[in-house]
Amino acid sequence: MVIQICVGSSCYIKGSPEIVELLTQAIQEHHLENEIKIVGSFCIGQCNRYGVTVQVDDEIHTGITRENFQEFLKDKVLAVIKNEGK
């Protein structure tokens, strides 16, 4: 799985460094270092949205914040990895 986090100026101001940190910690906690690759992107094209834009494989998610990060992680990352493992 490849997760792109927008680190362009708009998402940077909205908290992308914090989302990178939260995601890195979550990957380590769940021992997914060999299954998830995190990359930065300078624009995913959703700059008018609230929060940070994150692309998981080919699916774009907008509005990722510290407050909703755990829900995003559970529903859009961990659930996908679990389904891929079946």
N, C-alpha and C positions, 0 to 999 in steps of 0.2 A: 504494500500500500504506500502510495506517495501522498503526503499532505503538504500542500503549498500554502504558506501564510503570507498574505500581502504585507510587505514592509515598506510600501510606498508612503509618501508624506501624509496622506489622509489617514490611512490605517495606522501609521506610526503614532500619530496624534491621538487616535482612538484607542490605543493600547496594544498594538501588535507585539511589542517586546514582552509584555506580561503574558500574552497568550502563548508565545513561543516558550517561555519559562514554564508555564503550567503544563503545556503539552509535553515538554521534555521530561518533566517530573513524572507525569502520568505514564509515559512510555517506560521509564525506568521502574516505577512501582509495579507495573503489570508485566514486566520482563518481555517487552515487545521490541527490543532494540533490533532484532533480526527481521522483524516483520514490517516496521514502519520507517520510512525515510521522510525527514522533514526538510523542506527546501523553502527558500524565500522567493518571493515574486514581487516585482515592483508595481504591478497593477494587474488585477484580475478583472477590472472593468465594472466594479460595483461601488465606486467611490461615493455615490450619493446616499448610501445606506448607513444606518446606525451601526456602530460597532465595527469589528474587524471582519474582513472577508477571508474565508478559508476554503480551499478546494481540496476535497478528499477524492483522490483518483480523478474522475471526470465530473464529479458533482460539486457545484458551488454552493457554499453556505454563507449567508451574510448575517451581520448583527451579533457576532460572537463577542461576548464580554466575560469578565471575571464572574459575574453573577450567573450567567447561563452556561459557563464552560463545562461543568460536570454533566449537565443534561446533553450537551453536544457530544462530549466524550462517550457517554454511555450509548446514545442513540445512533450516532453517525460514525463512530470509530470502533468501539469495542463490539457492538452488535454486528458490524460488517465483518470484522475479523473472525468473530465466532461463526458466522454463516459461511465464510470462505473455508473454514476448517472442517466443515461437514462433508 
